[in-house]
Amino acid sequence: MDNSTKLPQKLMLLGSGELGKEFVIAAQRLGNYVIAVDRYLNAPAMQVADCYEVISMLSADELETVVQKHKPDFIVPEIEAIRTEKLVEFEKRGITVIPTAAATNYTMNRDRIRELAHQELGIRTAKYGYGSTLEELIDVSAQIGFPNVVKPVMSSSGKGQSVVNNQEEVAAAWNYAIANSRGDSQKVIVEEFINFEIEITLLTIKQWNAPTIFCAPIGHRQERGDYQESWQPAGIPEDQILAAQAIAKKITDALGGAGIFGVEFFITKDEVIFSELSPRPHDTGMVTLISQNLNEFELHLRAILGLPIPHIEQLGSAASAVILADKHSDKVAFTGVAEALSVPNVDIKLFGKPKAHPYRRMGVALAQGNNIIEAREKAKKAASQVKII
């Protein structure tokens, strides 16, 4: 891959949620052809793609059928629940899998990426263990100690995560993790609870023939294991930024390929601790739709296609806050959008999801401010004004 890549290219997106939608928009602005694939009809990215397919991405046969039909130049996974061994086959046939088939296989499961970081690369992580049954989880939780954090090894956007304060809460955490697990896995990971000062995402851009570069760290807050708000810059000291960059480069170098990686860290007073990694645009990075000259989706595309990224400019204090559904609806409509948009330097992105259910992410509010406190307050207020009717 080099900077002489011709346009347009044909890209197949596996997973067509809100992050995929923004990626499709970025790809089409440079004239590319995109096939959006997901397990349900009218997914957000399908609404803006050139064409779409509805399949089970856990089915090797269905993946084979759509790849044979469309013959993409690039396969770009956007979710975890994919038959990753099939991606290895596609790569051997000359289709570029982003970032690579091997990297995708590693990062689809929290256990593999944690073991790569901790055991093979010697990177500091939280203490961790696994359970494939409730009984195993009870035992490993006692070994890790309380409080701890229980998660599925494979899930979407942090779903299925819970903090466990004592032995009596383990069974509920197991049930919640398994109910929100994606793919074939009936396995959960239990981690030491880190008393952090802030969680950050370091968007790390790995290029085919140019140095790895970074966006300014993004601070974020979660509830129920899912992102609720993010802000940029995160406001951490320069030495911690450099430490996070060194860790992110080490692990993305080991994974290889090209594209954007969302590398998550716990920041304590004394340590920078690796948490997780996604080999694609990150939900907390939606703040870059308002905070940077090139957003994370444009950066992902440029890295994939081998196009130059001469300068990433962070445009000052900015924040995002999610717009959540509070009820079930098969005919989604919103109120409060005009009120939210009446405030200067506020924007609203509605994802176009065809159905709503409580806590489903339906949109995001974006805001710029004179400082991070102001930007966060503006984003949260705007998000609270938008309601499903």
PyMOL commands that set and color helices and strands:
alter all, ss='L'
color gray80, all
select helices_A, chain A and resi 18-29+44-47+60-70+84-92+101-107+110-120+134-144+167-179+238-255+283-291+296-305+337-341+372-385
alter helices_A, ss='H'
color red, helices_A
select strands_A, chain A and resi 10-14+33-38+51-54+74-77+96-97+128-131+148-152+162-164+188-192+198-206+213-214+218-223+226-232+259-267+272-278+318-324+334-335+346-350+361-368+387-388
alter strands_A, ss='S'
color yellow, strands_A
deselect
rebuild
show_as cartoon
